[in-house]
Amino acid sequence: MSLTVKELIEQLAKLPEDALVVQSEDGEGNGFSPAANIELGVYEAECTWAGQFFEGSTIGDEEYDQPGSDTVVAVCIWPTN
């Protein structure tokens, strides 16, 4: 199912306003897909332009409590495919 703007706004309104927005990466950098879902989790930066997204409130097996310098609360926008 693809998200409409209305559905996206409704879902985002329930999440922390200061959460970083990330999206899954297209390795080729030239494809587009409708948004299918959003998910709250944490993002751990590996550099200024890429990193890892972890669903929920854990990073690996460790419980996430406070943002670190390279780890922040994030919302991921997942593509349809």
PDB file of N, CA, C and O in Angstrom:
ATOM      1  N   MET A   1       0.834  -1.174   0.000  1.00  0.00           N
ATOM      2  CA  MET A   1       0.000   0.000   0.000  1.00  0.00           C
ATOM      3  C   MET A   1       0.887   1.248   0.000  1.00  0.00           C
ATOM      4  O   MET A   1       1.842   1.327   0.772  1.00  0.00           O
ATOM      5  N   SER A   2       0.588   2.185  -0.827  1.00  0.00           N
ATOM      6  CA  SER A   2       1.321   3.448  -0.886  1.00  0.00           C
ATOM      7  C   SER A   2       0.674   4.469   0.035  1.00  0.00           C
ATOM      8  O   SER A   2      -0.550   4.521   0.161  1.00  0.00           O
ATOM      9  N   LEU A   3       1.500   5.275   0.672  1.00  0.00           N
ATOM     10  CA  LEU A   3       0.998   6.328   1.557  1.00  0.00           C
ATOM     11  C   LEU A   3       0.602   7.564   0.766  1.00  0.00           C
ATOM     12  O   LEU A   3       1.287   7.950  -0.181  1.00  0.00           O
ATOM     13  N   THR A   4      -0.502   8.182   1.155  1.00  0.00           N
ATOM     14  CA  THR A   4      -0.866   9.486   0.614  1.00  0.00           C
ATOM     15  C   THR A   4      -0.283  10.550   1.547  1.00  0.00           C
ATOM     16  O   THR A   4       0.153  10.228   2.652  1.00  0.00           O
ATOM     17  N   VAL A   5      -0.271  11.786   1.122  1.00  0.00           N
ATOM     18  CA  VAL A   5       0.209  12.878   1.965  1.00  0.00           C
ATOM     19  C   VAL A   5      -0.624  12.942   3.253  1.00  0.00           C
ATOM     20  O   VAL A   5      -0.073  13.115   4.340  1.00  0.00           O
ATOM     21  N   LYS A   6      -1.938  12.804   3.131  1.00  0.00           N
ATOM     22  CA  LYS A   6      -2.817  12.844   4.300  1.00  0.00           C
ATOM     23  C   LYS A   6      -2.433  11.749   5.295  1.00  0.00           C
ATOM     24  O   LYS A   6      -2.314  12.019   6.491  1.00  0.00           O
ATOM     25  N   GLU A   7      -2.238  10.519   4.819  1.00  0.00           N
ATOM     26  CA  GLU A   7      -1.869   9.409   5.698  1.00  0.00           C
ATOM     27  C   GLU A   7      -0.501   9.629   6.340  1.00  0.00           C
ATOM     28  O   GLU A   7      -0.300   9.332   7.518  1.00  0.00           O
ATOM     29  N   LEU A   8       0.432  10.153   5.552  1.00  0.00           N
ATOM     30  CA  LEU A   8       1.766  10.425   6.075  1.00  0.00           C
ATOM     31  C   LEU A   8       1.718  11.481   7.183  1.00  0.00           C
ATOM     32  O   LEU A   8       2.358  11.321   8.222  1.00  0.00           O
ATOM     33  N   ILE A   9       0.966  12.553   6.962  1.00  0.00           N
ATOM     34  CA  ILE A   9       0.823  13.610   7.971  1.00  0.00           C
ATOM     35  C   ILE A   9       0.200  13.044   9.246  1.00  0.00           C
ATOM     36  O   ILE A   9       0.664  13.339  10.348  1.00  0.00           O
ATOM     37  N   GLU A  10      -0.842  12.238   9.100  1.00  0.00           N
ATOM     38  CA  GLU A  10      -1.498  11.649  10.270  1.00  0.00           C
ATOM     39  C   GLU A  10      -0.536  10.775  11.069  1.00  0.00           C
ATOM     40  O   GLU A  10      -0.530  10.828  12.299  1.00  0.00           O
ATOM     41  N   GLN A  11       0.272   9.977  10.389  1.00  0.00           N
ATOM     42  CA  GLN A  11       1.223   9.103  11.071  1.00  0.00           C
ATOM     43  C   GLN A  11       2.354   9.912  11.709  1.00  0.00           C
ATOM     44  O   GLN A  11       2.749   9.641  12.843  1.00  0.00           O
ATOM     45  N   LEU A  12       2.872  10.901  10.983  1.00  0.00           N
ATOM     46  CA  LEU A  12       3.964  11.717  11.515  1.00  0.00           C
ATOM     47  C   LEU A  12       3.519  12.549  12.720  1.00  0.00           C
ATOM     48  O   LEU A  12       4.321  12.811  13.617  1.00  0.00           O
ATOM     49  N   ALA A  13       2.266  12.961  12.752  1.00  0.00           N
ATOM     50  CA  ALA A  13       1.757  13.777  13.851  1.00  0.00           C
ATOM     51  C   ALA A  13       1.816  13.044  15.191  1.00  0.00           C
ATOM     52  O   ALA A  13       1.786  13.686  16.241  1.00  0.00           O
ATOM     53  N   LYS A  14       1.896  11.732  15.174  1.00  0.00           N
ATOM     54  CA  LYS A  14       1.944  10.917  16.394  1.00  0.00           C
ATOM     55  C   LYS A  14       3.369  10.717  16.907  1.00  0.00           C
ATOM     56  O   LYS A  14       3.562  10.151  17.983  1.00  0.00           O
ATOM     57  N   LEU A  15       4.364  11.172  16.155  1.00  0.00           N
ATOM     58  CA  LEU A  15       5.766  10.901  16.480  1.00  0.00           C
ATOM     59  C   LEU A  15       6.476  12.137  17.008  1.00  0.00           C
ATOM     60  O   LEU A  15       5.987  13.253  16.832  1.00  0.00           O
ATOM     61  N   PRO A  16       7.631  11.955  17.658  1.00  0.00           N
ATOM     62  CA  PRO A  16       8.377  13.107  18.199  1.00  0.00           C
ATOM     63  C   PRO A  16       8.747  14.104  17.093  1.00  0.00           C
ATOM     64  O   PRO A  16       9.262  13.717  16.045  1.00  0.00           O
ATOM     65  N   GLU A  17       8.478  15.383  17.340  1.00  0.00           N
ATOM     66  CA  GLU A  17       8.734  16.410  16.327  1.00  0.00           C
ATOM     67  C   GLU A  17      10.207  16.629  16.062  1.00  0.00           C
ATOM     68  O   GLU A  17      10.564  17.128  14.995  1.00  0.00           O
ATOM     69  N   ASP A  18      11.078  16.273  16.999  1.00  0.00           N
ATOM     70  CA  ASP A  18      12.513  16.488  16.808  1.00  0.00           C
ATOM     71  C   ASP A  18      13.244  15.259  16.264  1.00  0.00           C
ATOM     72  O   ASP A  18      14.472  15.252  16.190  1.00  0.00           O
ATOM     73  N   ALA A  19      12.493  14.218  15.884  1.00  0.00           N
ATOM     74  CA  ALA A  19      13.114  13.018  15.323  1.00  0.00           C
ATOM     75  C   ALA A  19      13.680  13.315  13.933  1.00  0.00           C
ATOM     76  O   ALA A  19      13.058  14.020  13.139  1.00  0.00           O
ATOM     77  N   LEU A  20      14.845  12.780  13.654  1.00  0.00           N
ATOM     78  CA  LEU A  20      15.460  12.887  12.331  1.00  0.00           C
ATOM     79  C   LEU A  20      14.672  12.031  11.352  1.00  0.00           C
ATOM     80  O   LEU A  20      14.196  10.960  11.728  1.00  0.00           O
ATOM     81  N   VAL A  21      14.520  12.468  10.113  1.00  0.00           N
ATOM     82  CA  VAL A  21      13.851  11.675   9.086  1.00  0.00           C
ATOM     83  C   VAL A  21      14.918  11.037   8.204  1.00  0.00           C
ATOM     84  O   VAL A  21      15.779  11.726   7.655  1.00  0.00           O
ATOM     85  N   VAL A  22      14.852   9.713   8.075  1.00  0.00           N
ATOM     86  CA  VAL A  22      15.768   8.982   7.204  1.00  0.00           C
ATOM     87  C   VAL A  22      14.942   8.155   6.235  1.00  0.00           C
ATOM     88  O   VAL A  22      13.744   7.957   6.437  1.00  0.00           O
ATOM     89  N   GLN A  23      15.582   7.681   5.194  1.00  0.00           N
ATOM     90  CA  GLN A  23      14.902   6.813   4.239  1.00  0.00           C
ATOM     91  C   GLN A  23      15.841   5.701   3.831  1.00  0.00           C
ATOM     92  O   GLN A  23      17.061   5.830   3.933  1.00  0.00           O
ATOM     93  N   SER A  24      15.265   4.610   3.368  1.00  0.00           N
ATOM     94  CA  SER A  24      16.125   3.533   2.909  1.00  0.00           C
ATOM     95  C   SER A  24      16.836   3.990   1.641  1.00  0.00           C
ATOM     96  O   SER A  24      16.316   4.812   0.887  1.00  0.00           O
ATOM     97  N   GLU A  25      18.010   3.456   1.419  1.00  0.00           N
ATOM     98  CA  GLU A  25      18.890   3.930   0.349  1.00  0.00           C
ATOM     99  C   GLU A  25      18.797   3.064  -0.898  1.00  0.00           C
ATOM    100  O   GLU A  25      18.808   1.837  -0.810  1.00  0.00           O
ATOM    101  N   ASP A  26      18.707   3.694  -2.043  1.00  0.00           N
ATOM    102  CA  ASP A  26      18.797   3.018  -3.328  1.00  0.00           C
ATOM    103  C   ASP A  26      20.270   3.012  -3.711  1.00  0.00           C
ATOM    104  O   ASP A  26      20.850   4.070  -3.954  1.00  0.00           O
ATOM    105  N   GLY A  27      20.876   1.840  -3.767  1.00  0.00           N
ATOM    106  CA  GLY A  27      22.293   1.733  -4.063  1.00  0.00           C
ATOM    107  C   GLY A  27      22.694   2.363  -5.389  1.00  0.00           C
ATOM    108  O   GLY A  27      23.814   2.857  -5.522  1.00  0.00           O
ATOM    109  N   GLU A  28      21.802   2.354  -6.365  1.00  0.00           N
ATOM    110  CA  GLU A  28      22.080   2.946  -7.665  1.00  0.00           C
ATOM    111  C   GLU A  28      21.856   4.451  -7.656  1.00  0.00           C
ATOM    112  O   GLU A  28      22.440   5.173  -8.464  1.00  0.00           O
ATOM    113  N   GLY A  29      21.021   4.923  -6.755  1.00  0.00           N
ATOM    114  CA  GLY A  29      20.746   6.354  -6.679  1.00  0.00           C
ATOM    115  C   GLY A  29      19.876   6.874  -7.791  1.00  0.00           C
ATOM    116  O   GLY A  29      19.790   8.086  -7.989  1.00  0.00           O
ATOM    117  N   ASN A  30      19.217   5.977  -8.535  1.00  0.00           N
ATOM    118  CA  ASN A  30      18.430   6.465  -9.665  1.00  0.00           C
ATOM    119  C   ASN A  30      17.027   5.887  -9.724  1.00  0.00           C
ATOM    120  O   ASN A  30      16.355   6.013 -10.747  1.00  0.00           O
ATOM    121  N   GLY A  31      16.574   5.262  -8.658  1.00  0.00           N
ATOM    122  CA  GLY A  31      15.237   4.678  -8.671  1.00  0.00           C
ATOM    123  C   GLY A  31      14.335   5.370  -7.675  1.00  0.00           C
ATOM    124  O   GLY A  31      14.801   5.931  -6.684  1.00  0.00           O
ATOM    125  N   PHE A  32      13.055   5.330  -7.939  1.00  0.00           N
ATOM    126  CA  PHE A  32      12.070   5.935  -7.051  1.00  0.00           C
ATOM    127  C   PHE A  32      10.958   4.941  -6.794  1.00  0.00           C
ATOM    128  O   PHE A  32      10.640   4.120  -7.655  1.00  0.00           O
ATOM    129  N   SER A  33      10.369   5.012  -5.620  1.00  0.00           N
ATOM    130  CA  SER A  33       9.285   4.116  -5.237  1.00  0.00           C
ATOM    131  C   SER A  33       8.355   4.869  -4.300  1.00  0.00           C
ATOM    132  O   SER A  33       8.823   5.664  -3.485  1.00  0.00           O
ATOM    133  N   PRO A  34       7.041   4.637  -4.397  1.00  0.00           N
ATOM    134  CA  PRO A  34       6.122   5.288  -3.469  1.00  0.00           C
ATOM    135  C   PRO A  34       6.437   4.883  -2.030  1.00  0.00           C
ATOM    136  O   PRO A  34       6.873   3.761  -1.772  1.00  0.00           O
ATOM    137  N   ALA A  35       6.214   5.805  -1.100  1.00  0.00           N
ATOM    138  CA  ALA A  35       6.380   5.490   0.317  1.00  0.00           C
ATOM    139  C   ALA A  35       5.303   4.498   0.726  1.00  0.00           C
ATOM    140  O   ALA A  35       4.139   4.652   0.354  1.00  0.00           O
ATOM    141  N   ALA A  36       5.689   3.473   1.496  1.00  0.00           N
ATOM    142  CA  ALA A  36       4.750   2.445   1.911  1.00  0.00           C
ATOM    143  C   ALA A  36       4.461   2.490   3.399  1.00  0.00           C
ATOM    144  O   ALA A  36       3.363   2.138   3.831  1.00  0.00           O
ATOM    145  N   ASN A  37       5.446   2.925   4.191  1.00  0.00           N
ATOM    146  CA  ASN A  37       5.303   2.851   5.633  1.00  0.00           C
ATOM    147  C   ASN A  37       6.314   3.773   6.290  1.00  0.00           C
ATOM    148  O   ASN A  37       7.332   4.121   5.693  1.00  0.00           O
ATOM    149  N   ILE A  38       6.025   4.168   7.533  1.00  0.00           N
ATOM    150  CA  ILE A  38       7.014   4.885   8.328  1.00  0.00           C
ATOM    151  C   ILE A  38       7.201   4.123   9.628  1.00  0.00           C
ATOM    152  O   ILE A  38       6.300   3.420  10.086  1.00  0.00           O
ATOM    153  N   GLU A  39       8.382   4.271  10.217  1.00  0.00           N
ATOM    154  CA  GLU A  39       8.685   3.525  11.433  1.00  0.00           C
ATOM    155  C   GLU A  39       9.604   4.330  12.331  1.00  0.00           C
ATOM    156  O   GLU A  39      10.560   4.943  11.856  1.00  0.00           O
ATOM    157  N   LEU A  40       9.321   4.332  13.627  1.00  0.00           N
ATOM    158  CA  LEU A  40      10.149   5.024  14.599  1.00  0.00           C
ATOM    159  C   LEU A  40      11.241   4.085  15.082  1.00  0.00           C
ATOM    160  O   LEU A  40      10.995   2.902  15.319  1.00  0.00           O
ATOM    161  N   GLY A  41      12.440   4.612  15.224  1.00  0.00           N
ATOM    162  CA  GLY A  41      13.571   3.829  15.706  1.00  0.00           C
ATOM    163  C   GLY A  41      14.708   4.745  16.061  1.00  0.00           C
ATOM    164  O   GLY A  41      14.490   5.884  16.474  1.00  0.00           O
ATOM    165  N   VAL A  42      15.924   4.258  15.903  1.00  0.00           N
ATOM    166  CA  VAL A  42      17.114   5.071  16.134  1.00  0.00           C
ATOM    167  C   VAL A  42      18.034   4.964  14.933  1.00  0.00           C
ATOM    168  O   VAL A  42      18.081   3.935  14.259  1.00  0.00           O
ATOM    169  N   TYR A  43      18.765   6.037  14.674  1.00  0.00           N
ATOM    170  CA  TYR A  43      19.692   6.108  13.555  1.00  0.00           C
ATOM    171  C   TYR A  43      21.087   6.330  14.110  1.00  0.00           C
ATOM    172  O   TYR A  43      21.318   7.237  14.910  1.00  0.00           O
ATOM    173  N   GLU A  44      22.008   5.491  13.674  1.00  0.00           N
ATOM    174  CA  GLU A  44      23.402   5.609  14.087  1.00  0.00           C
ATOM    175  C   GLU A  44      24.234   6.000  12.869  1.00  0.00           C
ATOM    176  O   GLU A  44      24.405   5.208  11.943  1.00  0.00           O
ATOM    177  N   ALA A  45      24.748   7.230  12.880  1.00  0.00           N
ATOM    178  CA  ALA A  45      25.523   7.740  11.745  1.00  0.00           C
ATOM    179  C   ALA A  45      26.867   7.020  11.636  1.00  0.00           C
ATOM    180  O   ALA A  45      27.553   6.804  12.635  1.00  0.00           O
ATOM    181  N   GLU A  46      27.228   6.655  10.408  1.00  0.00           N
ATOM    182  CA  GLU A  46      28.553   6.097  10.134  1.00  0.00           C
ATOM    183  C   GLU A  46      29.465   7.167   9.543  1.00  0.00           C
ATOM    184  O   GLU A  46      30.690   7.078   9.626  1.00  0.00           O
ATOM    185  N   CYS A  47      28.841   8.181   8.943  1.00  0.00           N
ATOM    186  CA  CYS A  47      29.534   9.346   8.392  1.00  0.00           C
ATOM    187  C   CYS A  47      28.469  10.428   8.242  1.00  0.00           C
ATOM    188  O   CYS A  47      27.351  10.252   8.727  1.00  0.00           O
ATOM    189  N   THR A  48      28.782  11.532   7.590  1.00  0.00           N
ATOM    190  CA  THR A  48      27.815  12.624   7.480  1.00  0.00           C
ATOM    191  C   THR A  48      26.665  12.326   6.532  1.00  0.00           C
ATOM    192  O   THR A  48      25.657  13.032   6.570  1.00  0.00           O
ATOM    193  N   TRP A  49      26.772  11.304   5.679  1.00  0.00           N
ATOM    194  CA  TRP A  49      25.729  11.041   4.694  1.00  0.00           C
ATOM    195  C   TRP A  49      25.140   9.633   4.729  1.00  0.00           C
ATOM    196  O   TRP A  49      24.278   9.315   3.909  1.00  0.00           O
ATOM    197  N   ALA A  50      25.583   8.781   5.657  1.00  0.00           N
ATOM    198  CA  ALA A  50      25.044   7.422   5.705  1.00  0.00           C
ATOM    199  C   ALA A  50      25.171   6.834   7.106  1.00  0.00           C
ATOM    200  O   ALA A  50      25.989   7.280   7.911  1.00  0.00           O
ATOM    201  N   GLY A  51      24.352   5.831   7.381  1.00  0.00           N
ATOM    202  CA  GLY A  51      24.410   5.156   8.662  1.00  0.00           C
ATOM    203  C   GLY A  51      23.464   3.976   8.688  1.00  0.00           C
ATOM    204  O   GLY A  51      23.049   3.475   7.644  1.00  0.00           O
ATOM    205  N   GLN A  52      23.122   3.534   9.897  1.00  0.00           N
ATOM    206  CA  GLN A  52      22.249   2.382  10.090  1.00  0.00           C
ATOM    207  C   GLN A  52      20.994   2.808  10.839  1.00  0.00           C
ATOM    208  O   GLN A  52      21.049   3.637  11.748  1.00  0.00           O
ATOM    209  N   PHE A  53      19.852   2.224  10.441  1.00  0.00           N
ATOM    210  CA  PHE A  53      18.584   2.457  11.135  1.00  0.00           C
ATOM    211  C   PHE A  53      18.224   1.199  11.895  1.00  0.00           C
ATOM    212  O   PHE A  53      18.293   0.095  11.355  1.00  0.00           O
ATOM    213  N   PHE A  54      17.839   1.367  13.155  1.00  0.00           N
ATOM    214  CA  PHE A  54      17.445   0.243  13.991  1.00  0.00           C
ATOM    215  C   PHE A  54      16.007   0.448  14.433  1.00  0.00           C
ATOM    216  O   PHE A  54      15.675   1.480  15.016  1.00  0.00           O
ATOM    217  N   GLU A  55      15.155  -0.526  14.160  1.00  0.00           N
ATOM    218  CA  GLU A  55      13.745  -0.456  14.508  1.00  0.00           C
ATOM    219  C   GLU A  55      13.567  -0.424  16.021  1.00  0.00           C
ATOM    220  O   GLU A  55      14.358  -1.019  16.752  1.00  0.00           O
ATOM    221  N   GLY A  56      12.550   0.254  16.484  1.00  0.00           N
ATOM    222  CA  GLY A  56      12.237   0.272  17.902  1.00  0.00           C
ATOM    223  C   GLY A  56      13.239   1.078  18.701  1.00  0.00           C
ATOM    224  O   GLY A  56      13.680   2.144  18.271  1.00  0.00           O
ATOM    225  N   SER A  57      13.599   0.561  19.873  1.00  0.00           N
ATOM    226  CA  SER A  57      14.473   1.319  20.764  1.00  0.00           C
ATOM    227  C   SER A  57      15.756   0.575  21.104  1.00  0.00           C
ATOM    228  O   SER A  57      16.316   0.758  22.185  1.00  0.00           O
ATOM    229  N   THR A  58      16.225  -0.266  20.183  1.00  0.00           N
ATOM    230  CA  THR A  58      17.470  -0.992  20.438  1.00  0.00           C
ATOM    231  C   THR A  58      18.455  -0.794  19.307  1.00  0.00           C
ATOM    232  O   THR A  58      18.069  -0.561  18.162  1.00  0.00           O
ATOM    233  N   ILE A  59      19.720  -0.888  19.636  1.00  0.00           N
ATOM    234  CA  ILE A  59      20.793  -0.902  18.646  1.00  0.00           C
ATOM    235  C   ILE A  59      21.494  -2.229  18.856  1.00  0.00           C
ATOM    236  O   ILE A  59      22.158  -2.440  19.870  1.00  0.00           O
ATOM    237  N   GLY A  60      21.341  -3.122  17.888  1.00  0.00           N
ATOM    238  CA  GLY A  60      21.867  -4.464  18.084  1.00  0.00           C
ATOM    239  C   GLY A  60      21.135  -5.100  19.252  1.00  0.00           C
ATOM    240  O   GLY A  60      19.907  -5.184  19.227  1.00  0.00           O
ATOM    241  N   ASP A  61      21.849  -5.550  20.272  1.00  0.00           N
ATOM    242  CA  ASP A  61      21.241  -6.147  21.457  1.00  0.00           C
ATOM    243  C   ASP A  61      21.168  -5.171  22.623  1.00  0.00           C
ATOM    244  O   ASP A  61      20.705  -5.538  23.703  1.00  0.00           O
ATOM    245  N   GLU A  62      21.623  -3.920  22.421  1.00  0.00           N
ATOM    246  CA  GLU A  62      21.663  -2.947  23.511  1.00  0.00           C
ATOM    247  C   GLU A  62      20.430  -2.047  23.488  1.00  0.00           C
ATOM    248  O   GLU A  62      20.026  -1.547  22.438  1.00  0.00           O
ATOM    249  N   GLU A  63      19.845  -1.852  24.660  1.00  0.00           N
ATOM    250  CA  GLU A  63      18.695  -0.959  24.789  1.00  0.00           C
ATOM    251  C   GLU A  63      19.153   0.490  24.617  1.00  0.00           C
ATOM    252  O   GLU A  63      20.175   0.895  25.171  1.00  0.00           O
ATOM    253  N   TYR A  64      18.393   1.261  23.847  1.00  0.00           N
ATOM    254  CA  TYR A  64      18.711   2.656  23.584  1.00  0.00           C
ATOM    255  C   TYR A  64      18.030   3.537  24.622  1.00  0.00           C
ATOM    256  O   TYR A  64      16.817   3.446  24.808  1.00  0.00           O
ATOM    257  N   ASP A  65      18.791   4.385  25.298  1.00  0.00           N
ATOM    258  CA  ASP A  65      18.223   5.277  26.300  1.00  0.00           C
ATOM    259  C   ASP A  65      18.317   6.741  25.898  1.00  0.00           C
ATOM    260  O   ASP A  65      17.296   7.422  25.805  1.00  0.00           O
ATOM    261  N   GLN A  66      19.524   7.231  25.660  1.00  0.00           N
ATOM    262  CA  GLN A  66      19.736   8.642  25.361  1.00  0.00           C
ATOM    263  C   GLN A  66      20.494   8.778  24.036  1.00  0.00           C
ATOM    264  O   GLN A  66      21.346   7.948  23.720  1.00  0.00           O
ATOM    265  N   PRO A  67      20.183   9.822  23.265  1.00  0.00           N
ATOM    266  CA  PRO A  67      20.920  10.039  22.030  1.00  0.00           C
ATOM    267  C   PRO A  67      22.395  10.279  22.313  1.00  0.00           C
ATOM    268  O   PRO A  67      22.749  11.012  23.237  1.00  0.00           O
ATOM    269  N   GLY A  68      23.249   9.658  21.517  1.00  0.00           N
ATOM    270  CA  GLY A  68      24.679   9.930  21.581  1.00  0.00           C
ATOM    271  C   GLY A  68      25.032  10.899  20.476  1.00  0.00           C
ATOM    272  O   GLY A  68      24.146  11.382  19.770  1.00  0.00           O
ATOM    273  N   SER A  69      26.308  11.191  20.314  1.00  0.00           N
ATOM    274  CA  SER A  69      26.711  12.142  19.283  1.00  0.00           C
ATOM    275  C   SER A  69      26.432  11.601  17.882  1.00  0.00           C
ATOM    276  O   SER A  69      26.192  12.374  16.954  1.00  0.00           O
ATOM    277  N   ASP A  70      26.461  10.276  17.725  1.00  0.00           N
ATOM    278  CA  ASP A  70      26.227   9.675  16.411  1.00  0.00           C
ATOM    279  C   ASP A  70      24.920   8.886  16.353  1.00  0.00           C
ATOM    280  O   ASP A  70      24.638   8.247  15.340  1.00  0.00           O
ATOM    281  N   THR A  71      24.119   8.915  17.417  1.00  0.00           N
ATOM    282  CA  THR A  71      22.892   8.134  17.490  1.00  0.00           C
ATOM    283  C   THR A  71      21.733   9.033  17.906  1.00  0.00           C
ATOM    284  O   THR A  71      21.802   9.714  18.929  1.00  0.00           O
ATOM    285  N   VAL A  72      20.670   9.031  17.109  1.00  0.00           N
ATOM    286  CA  VAL A  72      19.521   9.889  17.383  1.00  0.00           C
ATOM    287  C   VAL A  72      18.217   9.136  17.133  1.00  0.00           C
ATOM    288  O   VAL A  72      18.182   8.162  16.381  1.00  0.00           O
ATOM    289  N   VAL A  73      17.154   9.599  17.771  1.00  0.00           N
ATOM    290  CA  VAL A  73      15.818   9.090  17.473  1.00  0.00           C
ATOM    291  C   VAL A  73      15.505   9.472  16.030  1.00  0.00           C
ATOM    292  O   VAL A  73      15.786  10.592  15.603  1.00  0.00           O
ATOM    293  N   ALA A  74      14.922   8.535  15.280  1.00  0.00           N
ATOM    294  CA  ALA A  74      14.684   8.798  13.863  1.00  0.00           C
ATOM    295  C   ALA A  74      13.387   8.141  13.393  1.00  0.00           C
ATOM    296  O   ALA A  74      12.913   7.165  13.976  1.00  0.00           O
ATOM    297  N   VAL A  75      12.839   8.697  12.341  1.00  0.00           N
ATOM    298  CA  VAL A  75      11.700   8.131  11.645  1.00  0.00           C
ATOM    299  C   VAL A  75      12.195   7.713  10.271  1.00  0.00           C
ATOM    300  O   VAL A  75      12.777   8.512   9.538  1.00  0.00           O
ATOM    301  N   CYS A  76      11.957   6.442   9.926  1.00  0.00           N
ATOM    302  CA  CYS A  76      12.359   5.953   8.603  1.00  0.00           C
ATOM    303  C   CYS A  76      11.150   5.877   7.693  1.00  0.00           C
ATOM    304  O   CYS A  76      10.095   5.379   8.085  1.00  0.00           O
ATOM    305  N   ILE A  77      11.307   6.369   6.486  1.00  0.00           N
ATOM    306  CA  ILE A  77      10.270   6.235   5.459  1.00  0.00           C
ATOM    307  C   ILE A  77      10.700   5.073   4.561  1.00  0.00           C
ATOM    308  O   ILE A  77      11.722   5.145   3.879  1.00  0.00           O
ATOM    309  N   TRP A  78       9.904   4.007   4.572  1.00  0.00           N
ATOM    310  CA  TRP A  78      10.211   2.808   3.798  1.00  0.00           C
ATOM    311  C   TRP A  78       9.507   2.851   2.438  1.00  0.00           C
ATOM    312  O   TRP A  78       8.355   3.275   2.357  1.00  0.00           O
ATOM    313  N   PRO A  79      10.190   2.414   1.361  1.00  0.00           N
ATOM    314  CA  PRO A  79       9.583   2.392   0.038  1.00  0.00           C
ATOM    315  C   PRO A  79       8.693   1.161  -0.170  1.00  0.00           C
ATOM    316  O   PRO A  79       8.768   0.194   0.588  1.00  0.00           O
ATOM    317  N   THR A  80       7.859   1.212  -1.197  1.00  0.00           N
ATOM    318  CA  THR A  80       7.018   0.080  -1.550  1.00  0.00           C
ATOM    319  C   THR A  80       7.854  -1.137  -1.934  1.00  0.00           C
ATOM    320  O   THR A  80       7.512  -2.265  -1.577  1.00  0.00           O
ATOM    321  N   ASN A  81       8.946  -0.913  -2.659  1.00  0.00           N
ATOM    322  CA  ASN A  81       9.809  -2.053  -3.044  1.00  0.00           C
ATOM    323  C   ASN A  81      11.258  -1.715  -2.865  1.00  0.00           C
ATOM    324  O   ASN A  81      12.124  -2.546  -3.137  1.00  0.00           O
TER     325      ASN A  81
END
